[in-house]
Amino acid sequence: MKIHIRAFARFREDFGERTDLTVPDACTLPDALRELTALKGHPETLFDDDGAVKDFVLVMVGGERLAPEDRHARLLAEGDEIVIYPPVSGG
Amino acid sequence: MIALQQEDIDIAALIAASRRDSMGAQVVFVGTVRDDGIEAIEFEAHAAMAQKDLEAIAAEATEKFGLHSVDIIHRTGTLPVGETIVVIIAGAGHRDEGFDGCRFILERIKEFVPIWKKDIAGETTRWHH
């Protein structure tokens, strides 16, 4: 199935602003991010030494923010937009 | 008025536009680019999400502090030292709610609104996170 990943700020510089991916149907969010780093490099930006998504990486799926504890099991759907970004620094 | 924009902000006009006869206080916060050994800061935003978040924060502050009006304008793009970054105006019946509401809004913006800043000093750049 097709999904796309948008990256902001420092992540945009590592992965590009938007990446369209074709992934297996039963694809979880971490799986998709692994596909992204396999394609674009910089796995250390998103994953820790144990291969888990780093806590400070902020993720939205379909405009909904995901808490770190909800990410590992989150199954993606056809056409999902995933947004990844570092901690915010506005104001 | 709740907005993200690149252009500079006419603060006096914003204050005048948001004033109500019911108010006894308009607390205005202006965030500016501080000279920390840099020339400018570049602000990037997930504009759609940031706009939604700023509107939600304004509604939350209005409810929590009984504010009469809330204005939040945050700039994006590259802003040199000394320039205005963000303006928050909390209009209230009395000063306590105005000060508390204005502070609350700023802290909530810093907490989760998808806006990022990168320091620029000559050829050197550095993201804040």
Backbone of each chain as ProteinMPNN parsed JSONL, in Angstrom:
{"seq_chain_A": "MKIHIRAFARFREDFGERTDLTVPDACTLPDALRELTALKGHPETLFDDDGAVKDFVLVMVGGERLAPEDRHARLLAEGDEIVIYPPVSGG", "coords_chain_A": {"N_chain_A": [[0.846, -1.185, 0.0], [0.258, 2.37, -0.416], [1.881, 5.038, 1.287], [2.657, 8.279, 2.754], [5.386, 10.201, 3.958], [5.996, 13.043, 5.801], [8.472, 15.354, 6.719], [9.821, 17.589, 9.154], [11.756, 20.521, 9.969], [14.853, 19.785, 11.485], [14.658, 17.104, 10.805], [13.672, 17.205, 8.261], [15.874, 17.961, 6.844], [17.386, 15.692, 6.975], [15.765, 13.7, 5.804], [14.357, 14.733, 3.694], [11.549, 16.691, 2.497], [9.177, 15.371, 1.792], [8.296, 11.985, 1.432], [7.315, 9.389, -0.565], [6.119, 6.196, -0.047], [5.922, 2.695, -0.766], [4.532, 0.17, 1.023], [4.237, -2.973, 2.855], [0.957, -4.449, 3.48], [0.21, -4.961, 6.251], [1.545, -2.961, 7.82], [3.429, -1.464, 10.386], [3.864, 1.623, 12.217], [6.623, 1.996, 13.161], [7.81, 0.209, 11.343], [7.4, 1.512, 8.902], [8.958, 3.776, 9.286], [11.399, 2.601, 9.403], [11.632, 1.726, 6.784], [11.838, 4.195, 5.599], [14.337, 5.145, 6.583], [15.938, 3.186, 5.543], [15.837, 3.862, 2.925], [16.643, 6.567, 2.875], [18.727, 6.839, 4.603], [20.409, 7.801, 7.736], [19.475, 6.369, 10.133], [20.082, 6.636, 12.788], [19.0, 9.036, 13.553], [16.331, 8.629, 14.106], [16.063, 6.188, 15.43], [16.897, 4.303, 18.389], [19.678, 2.509, 19.958], [18.573, 0.041, 20.384], [16.827, -0.24, 18.377], [14.394, 0.93, 18.676], [11.934, 3.52, 18.192], [13.068, 6.725, 18.894], [12.21, 8.48, 21.889], [11.972, 11.28, 21.808], [11.269, 11.822, 19.251], [8.671, 13.165, 17.478], [5.426, 12.302, 16.368], [2.837, 12.332, 13.992], [-0.137, 10.871, 12.741], [-2.252, 11.042, 10.119], [-2.918, 13.631, 10.958], [-3.223, 13.355, 13.628], [-1.811, 13.387, 16.782], [0.548, 11.052, 18.058], [1.073, 9.347, 21.019], [4.196, 8.314, 22.524], [3.935, 5.687, 23.583], [1.937, 4.623, 22.065], [2.858, 4.189, 19.567], [4.377, 1.969, 18.662], [2.69, -0.129, 18.055], [0.994, 0.815, 16.205], [-0.941, 0.346, 13.399], [-0.723, 1.057, 9.955], [-2.653, 2.671, 7.337], [-3.864, 2.529, 3.926], [-2.731, 5.263, 2.064], [-2.152, 6.837, 4.241], [-0.938, 9.796, 5.907], [2.058, 10.441, 7.351], [3.614, 12.377, 9.765], [6.693, 13.495, 10.839], [8.678, 14.936, 13.39], [11.094, 16.964, 15.223], [11.376, 17.947, 18.748], [9.399, 20.859, 19.529], [9.954, 24.42, 19.084], [8.778, 26.926, 19.229], [7.398, 30.277, 19.764]], "CA_chain_A": [[0.0, 0.0, 0.0], [1.046, 3.609, -0.507], [1.783, 6.031, 2.361], [3.733, 9.248, 2.57], [5.977, 10.711, 5.189], [6.476, 14.429, 5.741], [9.428, 15.625, 7.788], [10.002, 19.021, 9.386], [12.926, 21.051, 10.679], [16.093, 19.012, 11.311], [14.353, 15.834, 10.129], [13.508, 17.475, 6.832], [17.215, 18.014, 6.252], [17.877, 14.305, 6.862], [14.933, 12.781, 5.019], [13.592, 15.407, 2.649], [10.27, 17.213, 2.972], [8.095, 14.384, 1.618], [8.745, 10.731, 0.831], [6.214, 8.469, -0.843], [6.596, 4.818, 0.132], [5.026, 1.545, -0.904], [4.871, -0.709, 2.147], [3.332, -4.118, 2.982], [-0.322, -4.058, 4.075], [0.158, -4.928, 7.729], [2.767, -2.218, 8.168], [3.305, -0.619, 11.573], [4.564, 2.902, 12.092], [8.08, 1.811, 13.161], [8.22, -0.438, 10.08], [7.436, 2.536, 7.85], [10.115, 4.647, 9.533], [12.599, 1.827, 9.027], [11.7, 1.797, 5.318], [12.311, 5.554, 5.294], [15.782, 5.266, 6.826], [16.618, 2.288, 4.587], [15.872, 4.586, 1.657], [17.265, 7.887, 2.949], [19.84, 6.857, 5.564], [20.217, 8.469, 9.026], [18.656, 5.649, 11.106], [20.393, 7.111, 14.145], [18.172, 10.2, 13.865], [14.994, 8.224, 14.576], [16.056, 4.941, 16.204], [17.963, 4.142, 19.382], [20.525, 1.339, 19.704], [17.761, -1.177, 20.419], [15.936, -0.243, 17.221], [13.094, 1.537, 18.98], [11.858, 4.931, 17.811], [13.465, 7.553, 20.036], [11.06, 9.12, 22.521], [11.801, 12.703, 21.489], [10.719, 11.947, 17.893], [7.228, 13.397, 17.564], [4.803, 11.679, 15.2], [1.385, 12.435, 13.757], [-0.672, 10.073, 11.64], [-3.548, 11.605, 9.733], [-3.199, 14.85, 11.729], [-3.42, 13.015, 15.049], [-0.549, 13.149, 17.476], [0.635, 9.741, 18.689], [1.932, 9.263, 22.207], [5.242, 7.31, 22.305], [3.507, 4.321, 23.914], [0.957, 4.131, 21.087], [3.425, 4.162, 18.209], [4.975, 0.719, 18.166], [1.696, -1.085, 17.546], [0.05, 1.506, 15.3], [-0.987, -0.159, 12.021], [-0.996, 2.126, 9.004], [-3.678, 2.376, 6.329], [-3.596, 3.054, 2.593], [-2.817, 6.712, 1.905], [-1.855, 7.564, 5.482], [0.149, 10.768, 5.943], [2.805, 10.411, 8.61], [4.446, 13.569, 9.936], [7.688, 13.318, 11.905], [9.39, 16.197, 13.669], [11.796, 17.055, 16.5], [10.658, 18.788, 19.704], [9.084, 22.166, 18.972], [10.673, 25.53, 19.735], [8.139, 28.179, 18.835], [7.148, 31.261, 20.83]], "C_chain_A": [[0.891, 1.248, 0.0], [0.803, 4.48, 0.723], [2.783, 7.134, 2.046], [4.128, 9.847, 3.912], [6.462, 12.14, 4.963], [7.38, 14.651, 6.937], [9.637, 17.129, 7.92], [11.318, 19.292, 10.11], [14.134, 20.158, 10.419], [15.838, 17.694, 10.573], [14.191, 16.034, 8.628], [14.873, 17.467, 6.143], [17.8, 16.605, 6.107], [17.095, 13.491, 5.832], [14.221, 13.423, 3.843], [12.212, 15.762, 3.162], [9.174, 16.151, 2.88], [8.659, 13.15, 0.933], [7.525, 9.839, 0.65], [6.771, 7.05, -0.791], [5.496, 3.825, -0.221], [5.461, 0.532, 0.136], [3.894, -1.879, 2.19], [2.044, -3.698, 3.702], [-0.29, -3.965, 5.592], [1.4, -4.216, 8.259], [2.527, -1.36, 9.404], [4.092, 0.674, 11.348], [6.086, 2.718, 12.149], [8.593, 1.148, 11.879], [8.375, 0.61, 8.979], [8.655, 3.443, 8.031], [11.414, 3.913, 9.218], [12.789, 1.829, 7.508], [12.265, 3.157, 4.899], [13.823, 5.652, 5.465], [16.565, 4.311, 5.933], [16.809, 3.026, 3.26], [16.757, 5.832, 1.743], [18.502, 7.92, 3.879], [19.439, 7.499, 6.888], [19.328, 7.699, 10.005], [18.881, 6.158, 12.531], [19.556, 8.331, 14.534], [16.873, 9.77, 14.537], [15.03, 7.05, 15.543], [17.186, 4.896, 17.22], [18.723, 2.849, 19.102], [19.733, 0.032, 19.71], [16.761, -1.234, 19.262], [14.553, 0.291, 17.505], [13.12, 3.002, 18.536], [12.176, 5.78, 19.043], [12.269, 8.342, 20.566], [10.86, 10.56, 22.064], [11.272, 12.894, 20.056], [9.207, 12.085, 18.002], [6.585, 12.96, 16.256], [3.316, 11.993, 15.171], [1.042, 11.463, 12.641], [-2.061, 10.625, 11.337], [-3.917, 12.806, 10.571], [-3.412, 14.594, 13.2], [-2.076, 12.709, 15.689], [-0.584, 11.777, 18.145], [1.545, 9.822, 19.902], [2.969, 8.165, 21.97], [4.764, 5.886, 22.554], [2.528, 3.741, 22.892], [1.599, 3.847, 19.73], [3.795, 2.768, 17.741], [3.936, -0.218, 17.545], [0.786, -0.458, 16.489], [0.16, 0.945, 13.891], [-1.372, 0.983, 11.083], [-2.043, 1.669, 7.995], [-3.259, 3.017, 5.006], [-3.748, 4.577, 2.591], [-2.508, 7.51, 3.156], [-0.738, 8.593, 5.264], [0.771, 10.694, 7.326], [3.661, 11.675, 8.645], [5.406, 13.294, 11.087], [8.431, 14.633, 12.119], [10.06, 16.152, 15.034], [10.978, 17.904, 17.475], [10.506, 20.204, 19.161], [9.831, 23.269, 19.714], [10.097, 26.864, 19.289], [8.034, 29.145, 20.008], [8.29, 32.254, 20.975]], "O_chain_A": [[2.071, 1.208, 0.35], [-0.338, 4.646, 1.156], [3.651, 6.968, 1.189], [3.33, 9.974, 4.84], [7.242, 12.406, 4.048], [7.088, 14.189, 8.04], [9.632, 17.856, 6.927], [11.896, 18.421, 10.761], [14.414, 19.81, 9.272], [16.686, 17.224, 9.814], [14.524, 15.159, 7.829], [15.003, 17.021, 5.003], [18.614, 16.358, 5.218], [17.669, 12.699, 5.085], [13.551, 12.734, 3.074], [11.752, 15.196, 4.154], [8.339, 16.038, 3.778], [9.413, 13.259, -0.034], [6.794, 9.57, 1.602], [7.782, 6.75, -1.426], [4.31, 4.077, -0.006], [6.608, 0.085, 0.142], [2.812, -1.784, 1.61], [2.035, -2.715, 4.442], [-0.732, -2.963, 6.154], [2.187, -4.772, 9.025], [1.547, -0.618, 9.471], [4.877, 0.788, 10.407], [6.787, 3.228, 11.275], [9.672, 1.481, 11.389], [9.348, 0.6, 8.225], [9.302, 3.83, 7.058], [12.404, 4.526, 8.818], [13.907, 1.917, 7.001], [13.063, 3.252, 3.967], [14.515, 6.18, 4.595], [17.718, 4.58, 5.597], [17.809, 2.838, 2.566], [17.519, 6.128, 0.823], [19.224, 8.916, 3.923], [18.252, 7.718, 7.134], [18.489, 8.318, 10.66], [17.98, 6.114, 13.368], [19.417, 8.628, 15.721], [16.371, 10.455, 15.428], [14.143, 6.914, 16.385], [18.288, 5.379, 16.963], [18.444, 2.168, 18.116], [20.159, -0.962, 19.12], [15.951, -2.156, 19.177], [13.64, 0.136, 16.694], [14.173, 3.64, 18.507], [11.606, 5.564, 20.113], [11.428, 8.811, 19.8], [9.725, 11.021, 21.942], [10.871, 13.998, 19.687], [8.54, 11.213, 18.56], [7.117, 13.209, 15.175], [2.629, 11.927, 16.19], [1.826, 11.257, 11.715], [-2.93, 10.663, 12.208], [-5.093, 13.006, 10.876], [-3.746, 15.512, 13.949], [-1.308, 11.881, 15.199], [-1.597, 11.38, 18.722], [2.668, 10.317, 19.808], [2.672, 7.182, 21.291], [5.14, 4.972, 21.821], [2.31, 2.53, 22.848], [0.94, 3.315, 18.837], [3.569, 2.409, 16.585], [4.243, -0.994, 16.64], [-0.091, -1.129, 15.943], [1.21, 1.046, 13.256], [-2.254, 1.781, 11.4], [-2.292, 0.477, 7.816], [-2.42, 3.918, 4.969], [-4.756, 5.113, 3.053], [-2.591, 8.738, 3.14], [0.246, 8.342, 4.568], [0.093, 10.863, 8.339], [4.346, 12.0, 7.676], [4.985, 12.908, 12.177], [8.765, 15.343, 11.17], [9.645, 15.39, 15.906], [9.991, 18.52, 17.073], [11.365, 20.695, 18.429], [10.287, 23.07, 20.84], [10.833, 27.811, 19.007], [8.52, 28.865, 21.104], [8.231, 33.142, 21.826]]}, "seq_chain_B": "MIALQQEDIDIAALIAASRRDSMGAQVVFVGTVRDDGIEAIEFEAHAAMAQKDLEAIAAEATEKFGLHSVDIIHRTGTLPVGETIVVIIAGAGHRDEGFDGCRFILERIKEFVPIWKKDIAGETTRWHH", "coords_chain_B": {"N_chain_B": [[-7.58, 37.729, 16.43], [-5.978, 35.021, 14.952], [-3.032, 33.777, 13.758], [-0.478, 32.656, 11.461], [2.295, 34.082, 9.973], [4.544, 35.621, 7.587], [5.048, 38.29, 7.346], [5.825, 41.377, 9.109], [4.382, 42.51, 12.245], [1.722, 44.657, 12.988], [1.525, 45.927, 15.865], [0.267, 47.91, 17.413], [-2.037, 48.389, 15.955], [-3.241, 45.94, 16.215], [-3.745, 45.812, 18.948], [-5.591, 47.894, 19.186], [-7.648, 46.933, 17.574], [-8.543, 44.754, 18.986], [-9.581, 45.678, 21.331], [-12.119, 46.033, 23.828], [-15.051, 47.509, 25.281], [-15.709, 46.209, 27.579], [-13.421, 45.47, 28.765], [-10.834, 45.673, 31.242], [-8.263, 45.304, 31.063], [-5.56, 44.733, 28.827], [-3.276, 42.481, 28.122], [-0.172, 42.312, 26.75], [2.086, 40.328, 25.022], [5.212, 40.422, 23.528], [7.339, 38.601, 21.691], [10.752, 38.571, 20.884], [13.646, 38.526, 18.661], [16.539, 37.629, 20.15], [19.868, 38.783, 20.643], [21.967, 36.397, 20.725], [24.601, 36.082, 20.044], [24.078, 35.598, 17.433], [22.85, 36.143, 14.052], [20.353, 35.951, 13.005], [17.171, 34.215, 13.235], [15.717, 31.349, 11.863], [12.408, 30.496, 11.345], [10.384, 27.692, 11.141], [7.317, 26.09, 10.269], [4.712, 23.671, 10.732], [2.296, 24.537, 9.053], [-0.548, 24.186, 8.78], [-1.222, 22.543, 10.941], [-0.197, 23.995, 13.051], [-1.73, 26.335, 12.977], [-4.23, 25.293, 13.658], [-3.652, 24.382, 16.218], [-2.986, 26.791, 17.553], [-5.44, 28.075, 17.503], [-6.893, 26.319, 19.095], [-5.564, 26.621, 21.529], [-6.141, 29.297, 22.08], [-8.893, 29.133, 22.49], [-8.921, 27.451, 24.679], [-7.624, 29.017, 26.628], [-9.358, 31.159, 26.768], [-11.617, 29.99, 27.854], [-10.576, 29.018, 30.278], [-9.637, 31.293, 31.655], [-11.557, 33.162, 31.373], [-11.319, 35.064, 29.362], [-11.788, 38.042, 27.308], [-10.946, 38.529, 24.811], [-8.643, 37.086, 22.485], [-5.599, 37.292, 20.841], [-3.268, 35.905, 18.682], [-0.348, 36.011, 16.969], [2.074, 34.496, 15.082], [5.236, 34.644, 13.645], [6.852, 33.389, 10.688], [9.698, 32.167, 8.772], [12.841, 33.842, 8.039], [14.138, 35.716, 10.578], [15.742, 38.609, 11.537], [17.989, 39.627, 14.275], [16.384, 41.383, 16.869], [13.947, 41.629, 15.688], [10.318, 41.171, 15.682], [8.874, 38.206, 16.847], [6.607, 36.817, 17.869], [3.324, 37.762, 18.788], [1.159, 38.104, 21.446], [-2.006, 38.828, 22.602], [-3.951, 39.246, 25.355], [-7.114, 39.911, 26.256], [-9.008, 41.121, 28.964], [-11.373, 41.315, 31.727], [-10.139, 42.094, 34.053], [-6.808, 42.698, 35.437], [-5.526, 40.404, 36.541], [-6.593, 38.06, 35.285], [-5.824, 38.71, 32.726], [-2.965, 38.803, 32.726], [-2.404, 36.181, 33.658], [-3.685, 34.652, 31.692], [-2.333, 35.403, 29.353], [0.275, 34.534, 29.853], [-0.213, 31.803, 30.124], [-1.0, 31.128, 27.511], [1.367, 31.594, 26.051], [3.102, 29.68, 27.187], [1.815, 27.322, 26.486], [2.052, 27.407, 23.721], [4.79, 27.055, 23.437], [4.953, 24.509, 24.332], [3.771, 22.546, 22.553], [3.069, 23.393, 19.938], [3.631, 22.931, 16.492], [6.218, 24.394, 15.593], [9.451, 25.429, 14.664], [12.836, 26.441, 15.455], [15.805, 27.784, 13.983], [19.005, 28.781, 14.614], [20.994, 31.297, 13.088], [24.185, 32.135, 12.171], [26.302, 33.725, 10.4], [27.822, 31.482, 8.275], [27.144, 29.385, 9.808], [24.665, 27.253, 11.08], [22.08, 26.238, 13.403], [19.816, 24.017, 14.652], [17.291, 24.336, 17.153], [16.455, 21.999, 18.33]], "CA_chain_B": [[-6.935, 37.232, 15.226], [-5.03, 33.939, 15.202], [-2.426, 33.605, 12.433], [0.956, 32.513, 11.205], [2.586, 34.929, 8.806], [5.937, 36.029, 7.481], [5.171, 39.744, 7.445], [5.894, 41.955, 10.442], [3.072, 42.623, 12.884], [1.352, 46.001, 13.454], [1.07, 45.622, 17.221], [-0.681, 48.948, 17.867], [-3.322, 48.163, 15.276], [-3.82, 44.716, 16.784], [-4.268, 46.181, 20.273], [-6.8, 48.709, 18.992], [-8.709, 46.117, 16.969], [-9.081, 43.742, 19.907], [-10.062, 46.313, 22.566], [-13.564, 46.026, 24.055], [-15.423, 48.338, 26.432], [-15.852, 45.349, 28.771], [-12.096, 45.129, 29.281], [-10.063, 46.55, 32.112], [-6.851, 44.968, 30.858], [-5.055, 44.031, 27.648], [-1.885, 42.129, 28.395], [0.461, 42.075, 25.446], [3.428, 39.748, 25.037], [5.904, 40.476, 22.241], [8.581, 37.845, 21.692], [11.647, 39.144, 19.871], [14.877, 37.76, 18.406], [17.594, 38.103, 21.053], [21.226, 38.64, 20.116], [22.772, 35.42, 21.47], [25.752, 35.79, 19.184], [23.544, 35.165, 16.143], [22.369, 37.243, 13.195], [18.923, 35.787, 12.732], [16.587, 32.904, 13.509], [14.746, 30.904, 10.859], [11.275, 29.796, 11.939], [9.644, 26.813, 10.243], [6.093, 25.616, 10.924], [3.71, 22.848, 10.049], [1.354, 25.658, 9.119], [-1.947, 23.786, 9.004], [-1.375, 22.023, 12.305], [0.098, 25.086, 13.989], [-2.908, 27.216, 13.005], [-5.264, 24.574, 14.429], [-3.224, 24.359, 17.619], [-3.098, 28.138, 18.121], [-6.872, 28.326, 17.728], [-7.318, 25.511, 20.25], [-4.978, 27.252, 22.723], [-6.913, 30.524, 22.342], [-10.182, 28.716, 23.059], [-8.646, 26.895, 26.011], [-7.305, 30.135, 27.531], [-10.582, 31.944, 26.939], [-12.463, 29.213, 28.78], [-9.915, 28.845, 31.585], [-9.421, 32.557, 32.358], [-12.663, 34.09, 31.119], [-10.802, 36.193, 28.578], [-12.749, 38.666, 26.41], [-10.404, 38.404, 23.44], [-7.293, 36.532, 22.38], [-4.925, 37.404, 19.543], [-1.951, 35.252, 18.64], [0.262, 36.001, 15.64], [3.439, 33.972, 15.128], [5.847, 34.808, 12.338], [7.729, 32.334, 10.169], [10.717, 32.715, 7.872], [14.1, 34.234, 8.674], [13.929, 36.972, 11.309], [16.988, 39.128, 12.103], [17.992, 40.061, 15.677], [15.603, 42.584, 17.17], [12.612, 41.608, 15.063], [9.212, 40.549, 16.404], [8.614, 36.796, 16.511], [5.233, 36.443, 18.201], [2.556, 38.717, 19.588], [-0.015, 37.537, 22.112], [-2.767, 39.844, 23.334], [-5.043, 38.67, 26.144], [-8.002, 40.96, 26.743], [-9.776, 40.58, 30.091], [-12.036, 42.297, 32.566], [-9.186, 42.557, 35.079], [-5.406, 42.392, 35.114], [-5.076, 39.057, 36.906], [-6.89, 37.1, 34.211], [-5.054, 39.08, 31.544], [-1.575, 38.339, 32.882], [-2.381, 34.715, 33.735], [-4.063, 34.098, 30.385], [-1.265, 35.662, 28.374], [1.376, 33.626, 30.188], [-0.679, 30.441, 29.811], [-0.977, 30.962, 26.058], [2.758, 31.481, 25.604], [3.677, 28.399, 27.615], [1.194, 26.248, 25.689], [2.664, 27.472, 22.382], [6.135, 26.479, 23.554], [4.824, 23.102, 24.731], [3.473, 21.545, 21.519], [2.716, 23.874, 18.591], [4.719, 22.509, 15.596], [7.041, 25.485, 15.072], [10.833, 25.146, 15.043], [13.72, 27.576, 15.129], [17.205, 27.478, 13.662], [19.883, 29.946, 14.741], [21.84, 31.57, 11.927], [25.32, 33.028, 12.469], [27.175, 33.586, 9.234], [27.601, 30.217, 7.555], [26.786, 28.347, 10.783], [23.251, 27.193, 11.488], [21.908, 25.234, 14.46], [18.425, 23.842, 15.078], [17.192, 24.327, 18.609], [16.363, 20.588, 18.781]], "C_chain_B": [[-5.892, 36.185, 15.616], [-4.355, 33.623, 13.876], [-0.939, 33.292, 12.522], [1.238, 33.321, 9.96], [4.068, 35.27, 8.785], [6.091, 37.53, 7.745], [5.275, 40.195, 8.91], [4.487, 42.247, 10.938], [2.868, 44.07, 13.34], [0.695, 45.851, 14.821], [0.031, 46.632, 17.695], [-2.052, 48.724, 17.237], [-4.03, 46.951, 15.858], [-4.449, 45.006, 18.154], [-5.585, 46.936, 20.116], [-7.957, 47.848, 18.491], [-9.327, 45.159, 17.976], [-9.654, 44.348, 21.185], [-11.582, 46.286, 22.627], [-13.867, 46.925, 25.263], [-15.502, 47.526, 27.719], [-14.506, 45.084, 29.433], [-11.578, 46.177, 30.251], [-8.587, 46.305, 31.9], [-6.634, 44.327, 29.498], [-3.588, 43.749, 27.944], [-1.253, 41.654, 27.089], [1.839, 41.467, 25.668], [3.997, 39.871, 23.628], [7.207, 39.705, 22.392], [9.471, 38.352, 20.574], [12.91, 38.298, 19.734], [16.002, 38.383, 19.225], [18.965, 37.86, 20.419], [22.032, 37.707, 21.017], [24.003, 35.059, 20.655], [25.316, 35.266, 17.833], [23.143, 36.397, 15.331], [20.856, 37.186, 13.019], [18.472, 34.409, 13.21], [15.63, 32.58, 12.368], [13.661, 30.116, 11.571], [10.561, 28.992, 10.862], [8.414, 26.313, 10.987], [5.384, 24.587, 10.065], [2.458, 23.712, 10.104], [-0.077, 25.222, 9.455], [-2.162, 23.345, 10.45], [-1.164, 23.129, 13.335], [-1.099, 26.03, 14.106], [-4.014, 26.585, 13.86], [-4.924, 24.596, 15.923], [-3.378, 25.734, 18.272], [-4.56, 28.474, 18.404], [-7.368, 27.551, 18.948], [-6.793, 26.119, 21.555], [-5.754, 28.516, 23.082], [-8.244, 30.175, 22.998], [-9.99, 28.204, 24.486], [-8.398, 28.02, 27.019], [-8.552, 30.977, 27.802], [-11.484, 31.287, 27.978], [-11.871, 29.249, 30.192], [-9.857, 30.163, 32.376], [-10.539, 33.576, 32.117], [-12.214, 35.303, 30.328], [-11.878, 36.739, 27.639], [-12.259, 38.598, 24.965], [-9.005, 37.808, 23.54], [-6.795, 36.758, 20.958], [-3.561, 36.733, 19.662], [-1.462, 35.328, 17.192], [1.706, 35.551, 15.803], [4.033, 34.091, 13.735], [6.653, 33.581, 11.956], [8.725, 32.995, 9.215], [11.946, 33.136, 8.658], [13.958, 35.625, 9.28], [15.243, 37.435, 11.929], [16.843, 39.508, 13.582], [17.179, 41.346, 15.826], [14.194, 42.555, 16.609], [11.596, 40.896, 15.966], [9.002, 39.123, 15.908], [7.125, 36.481, 16.68], [4.606, 37.566, 19.022], [1.338, 37.986, 20.138], [-0.709, 38.681, 22.835], [-3.922, 39.143, 24.039], [-5.87, 39.82, 26.704], [-8.898, 40.39, 27.82], [-10.451, 41.701, 30.86], [-11.074, 42.913, 33.557], [-7.776, 42.034, 34.816], [-4.999, 40.964, 35.439], [-5.328, 38.056, 35.783], [-6.064, 37.403, 32.964], [-3.637, 38.559, 31.604], [-1.526, 36.807, 32.867], [-2.679, 34.086, 32.369], [-2.967, 34.253, 29.358], [-0.103, 34.708, 28.594], [1.028, 32.188, 29.81], [-0.561, 30.167, 28.311], [0.46, 30.761, 25.569], [3.344, 30.128, 25.974], [3.101, 27.232, 26.821], [1.767, 26.238, 24.269], [4.017, 26.762, 22.424], [6.073, 24.978, 23.805], [4.638, 22.172, 23.538], [3.183, 22.067, 20.116], [3.883, 23.597, 17.632], [5.384, 23.666, 14.852], [8.467, 25.221, 15.555], [11.719, 26.321, 14.683], [15.155, 27.1, 14.938], [18.003, 28.772, 13.754], [20.772, 30.07, 13.512], [22.926, 32.563, 12.342], [26.324, 32.833, 11.35], [26.838, 32.316, 8.483], [27.115, 29.113, 8.488], [25.302, 28.414, 11.105], [23.097, 26.093, 12.525], [20.435, 25.194, 14.847], [18.361, 23.801, 16.598], [16.978, 22.927, 19.159], [16.821, 19.695, 17.676]], "O_chain_B": [[-5.045, 36.416, 16.478], [-5.043, 33.231, 12.934], [-0.257, 33.61, 13.496], [0.486, 33.246, 8.988], [4.755, 35.219, 9.805], [7.1, 37.986, 8.282], [4.864, 39.48, 9.823], [3.526, 42.237, 10.168], [3.735, 44.644, 13.999], [-0.518, 45.673, 14.929], [-0.969, 46.258, 18.306], [-3.085, 48.851, 17.894], [-5.254, 46.93, 15.981], [-5.532, 44.515, 18.474], [-6.563, 46.661, 20.811], [-9.098, 48.009, 18.924], [-10.494, 44.788, 17.848], [-10.159, 43.618, 22.038], [-12.257, 46.489, 21.618], [-13.032, 47.077, 26.155], [-15.378, 48.072, 28.815], [-14.451, 44.538, 30.535], [-11.834, 47.373, 30.116], [-7.747, 46.998, 32.474], [-7.42, 43.484, 29.065], [-2.766, 44.663, 28.009], [-1.735, 40.732, 26.43], [2.659, 42.014, 26.406], [3.355, 39.478, 22.654], [8.087, 40.119, 23.147], [9.013, 38.543, 19.447], [13.203, 37.459, 20.586], [16.37, 39.537, 19.008], [19.181, 36.853, 19.745], [22.697, 38.154, 21.952], [24.4, 33.896, 20.579], [26.075, 34.573, 17.156], [23.102, 37.519, 15.835], [20.178, 38.206, 12.903], [19.291, 33.554, 13.544], [14.833, 33.422, 11.955], [13.953, 29.178, 12.313], [10.183, 29.52, 9.816], [8.458, 26.13, 12.204], [5.446, 24.626, 8.836], [1.67, 23.643, 11.048], [-0.731, 25.819, 10.31], [-3.142, 23.719, 11.094], [-1.855, 23.193, 14.352], [-1.441, 26.472, 15.203], [-4.646, 27.256, 14.675], [-5.792, 24.801, 16.771], [-3.843, 25.836, 19.407], [-4.876, 29.085, 19.425], [-8.164, 28.063, 19.736], [-7.496, 26.13, 22.565], [-6.0, 28.778, 24.259], [-8.672, 30.836, 23.944], [-10.79, 28.488, 25.378], [-8.909, 27.975, 28.138], [-8.77, 31.445, 28.92], [-12.034, 31.948, 28.859], [-12.582, 29.481, 31.17], [-10.006, 30.168, 33.598], [-10.473, 34.708, 32.596], [-12.658, 36.424, 30.578], [-12.773, 36.005, 27.22], [-13.052, 38.609, 24.024], [-8.291, 37.993, 24.526], [-7.49, 36.449, 19.991], [-2.811, 36.965, 20.61], [-2.093, 34.772, 16.293], [2.47, 36.145, 16.564], [3.409, 33.688, 12.753], [7.085, 32.821, 12.823], [8.628, 34.179, 8.894], [12.066, 32.805, 9.838], [13.688, 36.595, 8.571], [15.807, 36.73, 12.766], [15.733, 39.688, 14.082], [17.28, 42.265, 15.014], [13.345, 43.354, 17.002], [11.953, 40.14, 16.87], [8.959, 38.87, 14.704], [6.474, 35.958, 15.776], [5.264, 38.22, 19.83], [0.591, 37.341, 19.402], [-0.077, 39.418, 23.592], [-4.768, 38.522, 23.395], [-5.39, 40.603, 27.523], [-9.486, 39.322, 27.648], [-10.145, 42.878, 30.672], [-11.166, 44.1, 33.872], [-7.578, 41.067, 34.08], [-4.215, 40.364, 34.704], [-4.437, 37.31, 35.377], [-5.655, 36.497, 32.237], [-3.154, 37.945, 30.653], [-0.716, 36.209, 32.159], [-2.027, 33.131, 31.947], [-2.701, 33.337, 28.58], [0.438, 34.142, 27.643], [1.849, 31.456, 29.256], [-0.084, 29.11, 27.897], [0.731, 29.864, 24.769], [4.012, 29.497, 25.155], [3.806, 26.269, 26.519], [1.946, 25.171, 23.683], [4.338, 25.965, 21.542], [7.031, 24.257, 23.524], [5.266, 21.114, 23.488], [3.061, 21.27, 19.186], [5.013, 23.986, 17.925], [5.152, 23.887, 13.664], [8.677, 24.836, 16.705], [11.431, 27.091, 13.766], [15.642, 26.184, 15.6], [17.71, 29.742, 13.055], [21.242, 29.071, 12.967], [22.639, 33.67, 12.799], [27.104, 31.88, 11.36], [25.689, 32.102, 8.098], [26.721, 28.039, 8.034], [24.754, 29.484, 11.367], [23.869, 25.134, 12.544], [19.871, 26.188, 15.305], [19.271, 23.291, 17.251], [17.279, 22.672, 20.325], [16.829, 18.474, 17.831]]}, "name": "protein", "num_of_chains": 2, "seq": "MKIHIRAFARFREDFGERTDLTVPDACTLPDALRELTALKGHPETLFDDDGAVKDFVLVMVGGERLAPEDRHARLLAEGDEIVIYPPVSGGMIALQQEDIDIAALIAASRRDSMGAQVVFVGTVRDDGIEAIEFEAHAAMAQKDLEAIAAEATEKFGLHSVDIIHRTGTLPVGETIVVIIAGAGHRDEGFDGCRFILERIKEFVPIWKKDIAGETTRWHH"}
